[in-house]
Each structure stands twice: as C-alpha cells, then as structure tokens.
C-alpha cells in the first residue's frame, strides 16, 4: 500500500465552512440589529484572512483573532462595538454549522477500512469537536489534532512533530495530508516532509514556492491517487 495514514483538514475540505461562516455572520448581524451588506462582508473576509495568516505565522494567538476582527471591522465603518463579546457570539453561531462538503462522509466511510484517518485542524477546539460530532463524521477518525490544544499550528513543523509522535507505528513515507489551504496544509506538509493533496475546486493560483504533490478539484479524486475503487 502506497499510503497508510491520511491526515484531513476540516474546513472547506470535509465540512462546508463557507456556508457555515455565511450563516453565522448573518445570524450575528441580525441579532445585533446591523445590516450585513456585501461591502461589509467582503471587508470582514479581508480582515479575517489577514488575522489567520498572522496566526499561521505564529505572530498572534486565536484569542486575538476572535477579540479583534469585529472591532477592527466596525472601526472602518465608523462604529464602535465590543469586539470580544461579538467574537464569542460568532463562535457560538459557527459551532452550530456542520454542513458536509459534497459527499465527504461517504468518502470517509469508504476509506476507513483501508487507512488510518486523522484530523489536523487549526480551528477552535470546542467549535471543531461540536461540528465533527454534529456532522457524524468524528467516529471515522482515530484521533483529532487541534492546534489550540497542541500549542503549535499548521504549517509549523512542531505541530506535525507532535502529531507524528502520537500516531502508532507511524511511517512518514506513507503519510498524506489533504487540505484546501496552500499556506497551512500544503506548506505544512512540505515542512513535515510528507506528501500533500491540495483540494482546489476554484482553481486558485499556486503561491510561490508551495507545490503540492497532488492537486484535485473534488475530494473523491482521492480514490485515483490512492488506487482505491470509489
């Protein structure tokens, strides 16, 4: 068998985070009696992406993301809000979203008898556990590795060192990470010296120096890479 251990990202790999995020933002703004315009949503996305990038670089922690993104957002529109309070409410709404991405549950069900499956995620622990439980895909995984609990995050090599040390009979050359983020999943796999699968449905351009081993548009294309019948 070419591969034995499959490491799965969660958001926009197994679960439809974009749908969850959109619904959580809508609910938050409705509760705050604020209008979620397209301009505001786009500005939020920009602020949020930049904060998560700083987190992946190790420059800030998750609390900073949660406590500041809405404060910064509304400051740009001349409003003052309690960023920490809004952040906590938003996390609660996020935890309630667990839409599967495509046929990911069926794919995991088919892979489970043949491979050791693990979750590797930078998401917030309490949110990710609830979403994995609610979507009923948690039982497919031997273990779940959340950066918040580890103290390191993807793409840091220390994160992957921690993961590898806790996988029984781990064989690095037979490990494969599957994720949608070049900067965390694929770059992390490169640093950890394992093979990578970039789930890239929207045909994004590759970042300089980050080259996945494989690139797919849909998750079920994994079967071709793994030589497993779908």
C-alpha positions in Angstrom: 0.0 0.0 0.0 1.5 3.3 -1.1 -0.2 5.2 1.8 -1.3 4.2 5.3 -2.0 7.4 7.2 -4.4 10.1 5.9 -4.4 13.5 7.6 -7.5 15.5 6.8 -8.1 19.2 7.3 -11.7 20.1 8.3 -12.9 23.4 7.0 -13.6 23.5 3.3 -12.1 20.0 3.0 -14.7 17.9 4.8 -17.1 20.5 6.1 -18.5 23.4 4.2 -17.0 26.3 6.2 -18.1 28.9 3.7 -21.7 28.1 4.2 -21.3 27.9 8.0 -19.4 31.2 8.1 -22.0 33.0 6.0 -24.9 31.8 8.1 -23.0 32.6 11.4 -22.3 36.2 10.1 -25.9 36.7 9.1 -27.2 35.4 12.5 -24.7 37.6 14.4 -25.6 40.8 12.5 -29.3 40.1 12.7 -29.0 39.7 16.5 -27.0 42.9 16.7 -29.6 44.6 14.5 -27.0 45.5 12.0 -27.1 45.2 8.2 -24.7 42.7 6.6 -24.0 44.3 3.3 -21.8 42.8 0.6 -19.2 45.5 1.3 -19.2 44.8 5.0 -18.9 41.0 4.4 -16.0 41.5 1.9 -14.2 43.7 4.3 -14.7 41.2 7.1 -13.2 38.4 4.9 -10.2 40.5 4.2 -9.6 41.3 7.9 -10.2 37.7 8.9 -7.9 36.2 6.3 -5.1 38.6 7.3 -5.5 37.7 11.0 -5.5 34.0 10.3 -2.3 34.4 8.2 -0.6 36.1 11.1 -1.8 33.2 13.3 -0.3 30.7 10.9 3.0 32.6 11.1 2.9 32.4 14.8 2.6 36.2 15.3 -0.8 36.2 17.2 -3.0 33.7 19.0 -6.6 32.7 18.4 -7.9 35.0 21.1 -6.5 37.9 19.2 -8.4 36.8 16.1 -11.7 36.4 17.9 -11.4 39.6 20.0 -10.3 42.0 17.3 -11.8 41.1 13.9 -15.2 42.7 14.6 -13.7 45.6 16.5 -11.4 46.4 13.5 -14.2 45.8 11.0 -16.7 48.3 12.5 -14.0 50.9 13.2 -13.5 51.0 9.5 -17.2 51.9 9.1 -17.2 54.4 11.9 -18.9 52.2 14.5 -17.7 51.1 17.9 -18.6 47.6 19.1 -17.4 45.2 21.9 -15.2 43.0 19.8 -14.7 40.4 22.4 -18.5 40.0 23.0 -19.2 39.8 19.3 -16.4 37.3 18.9 -17.9 35.0 21.5 -21.3 35.1 19.9 -19.9 34.5 16.5 -18.0 31.4 17.8 -21.3 30.0 19.2 -23.1 30.5 15.8 -20.1 28.9 14.0 -20.3 25.8 16.2 -23.9 25.3 15.1 -22.9 24.9 11.4 -21.9 21.4 10.2 -22.8 21.1 6.6 -20.8 18.4 4.8 -18.8 19.4 1.8 -20.1 17.3 -1.1 -20.1 13.5 -0.3 -17.3 13.7 2.2 -19.0 11.4 4.7 -19.4 8.6 2.1 -15.7 9.1 1.1 -14.5 8.7 4.7 -16.7 5.6 5.1 -15.1 4.0 2.1 -11.6 5.0 3.2 -11.9 3.9 6.8 -11.4 0.1 6.3 -8.2 0.7 4.4 -6.4 3.6 6.1 -5.8 5.3 9.4 -7.6 8.6 9.3 -6.8 11.6 11.4 -8.0 15.2 11.7 -5.4 18.0 11.6 -7.0 21.4 12.1 -6.2 25.0 13.1 -9.8 25.6 14.1 -11.0 26.5 17.6 -11.2 23.3 19.6 -14.7 23.5 21.1 -16.2 24.5 17.7 -14.4 21.8 15.7 -15.4 19.0 18.1 -19.0 20.0 18.1 -19.1 20.3 14.3 -17.4 17.0 13.8 -19.9 15.4 16.2 -22.9 17.0 14.7 -21.9 16.1 11.2 -21.5 12.5 12.4 -18.0 12.1 10.9 -16.0 12.1 14.1 -16.1 8.2 14.5 -14.2 7.8 11.3 -11.1 9.3 12.8 -8.5 7.5 15.1 -7.7 10.9 16.7 -8.2 14.6 16.3 -5.3 17.1 16.5 -6.3 20.7 17.1 -3.6 23.4 17.1 -5.2 25.1 20.1 -4.7 22.1 22.3 -1.2 21.4 20.9 0.3 24.8 21.2 1.6 24.9 17.7 -0.3 25.2 14.4 -0.1 24.3 10.8 2.2 24.9 8.9 4.7 24.8 11.8 6.9 21.7 11.8 6.5 21.4 15.6 2.7 20.8 15.0 3.4 17.9 12.7 6.2 16.5 15.0 3.6 16.4 17.8 1.1 14.6 15.5 3.6 12.1 14.2 4.7 11.2 17.7 1.2 10.3 18.7 0.3 8.1 15.7 1.0 4.4 16.5 3.6 2.8 14.1 3.7 6.0 12.1 5.5 5.7 8.7 6.4 9.2 7.3 6.7 8.0 3.8 3.2 6.5 3.9 1.5 9.7 5.2 -0.6 12.0 3.1 -2.2 15.3 4.2 -5.3 16.5 2.4 -6.5 20.1 2.7 -7.7 23.3 0.9 -5.1 25.7 2.2 -1.7 26.1 0.5 -0.3 28.2 3.3 -1.2 25.8 6.2 -1.9 22.3 4.8 0.4 22.1 1.8 3.2 24.3 3.2 2.9 22.3 6.5 3.2 19.0 4.7 6.3 20.3 2.9 7.9 21.3 6.2 7.0 17.9 7.7 8.4 16.1 4.6 5.1 14.2 3.8 3.2 14.1 0.6 0.3 16.5 0.1 -3.1 16.8 -1.7 -4.4 20.3 -2.4 -8.2 20.4 -2.7 -8.5 23.3 -5.1 -12.1 23.4 -6.5 -11.9 27.1 -7.6 -8.6 26.7 -9.5 -6.6 29.2 -7.4 -3.1 30.1 -8.4 -0.3 28.4 -6.5 1.8 30.6 -4.2 5.4 30.9 -4.9 7.4 28.0 -3.6 4.4 26.0 -2.4 4.0 23.0 -4.7 1.5 20.2 -3.7 2.3 16.6 -4.6 -1.2 16.2 -6.0 -3.9 18.7 -6.9 -7.6 17.8 -7.1 -10.9 19.6 -7.8 -13.2 17.3 -5.8 -12.5 15.1 -2.8 -13.5 11.9 -4.5 -10.5 12.3 -6.8 -8.5 10.9 -3.8 -9.5 7.4 -4.9 -7.5 7.8 -8.0 -4.4 8.9 -6.0 -4.9 6.1 -3.5 -5.8 3.4 -6.1 -8.9 2.6 -4.2 -12.2 1.9 -6.0 -14.8 4.5 -5.4 
